[in-house]
Amino acid sequence: MNRLQETLPSAAEAALAKLCSQELSAIIETRAETQTLSISDPKGGRSVNIPVSALRLLVDVLTELGEGNSVRLVPVHAELTTQEAADLLNMSRPTLIKLLDEEAIPYHRAGNRRKVKFADLRIYQEKLEQERLAALAELSALDRALGLGYE
């Protein structure tokens, strides 16, 4: 079994995560900075103050798990190895190295290894998304001009 399959939630975990996501979404106090959660176990319970921003993040994580997806949190200021960066971009490591060599994504060297900032990966992803949307808009315009679209 590969690493990804090991991290995917089971059907029961996904169902529970989906339910928890819905329950937490319903009780988030959007105007507050913090919210108190009560957690209980067989030994008793505790109340914990949690920032609403962290609670929203927890809901996002539970939503993804509820859809059967694996989730990985990466700090915005994190520096990634080329393999981690390639995994996040869903491409092979050699393809990422080519992009780094072409200076499409900034990087720096730490010893003999290349490091890529997570923030730079997000900028690259956003640039790709904008290019895709522009190409789609251009194709849609051509369809309309040629009368190939739906009415």
Secondary structure, 3 states (H helix, E strand, C coil): CCHHHHHCCCHHHHHHHHHHHHHHHHHCCCCCCEEEEEEEECCEEEEEEEEHHHHHHHHHHHHHHHCCCCCCCCCCCCEECHHHHHHHHCCCHHHHHHHHHCCCCCCEEECCEEEEEHHHHHHHHHHHHHHHHHHHHHHHHHHHHHCCCCC
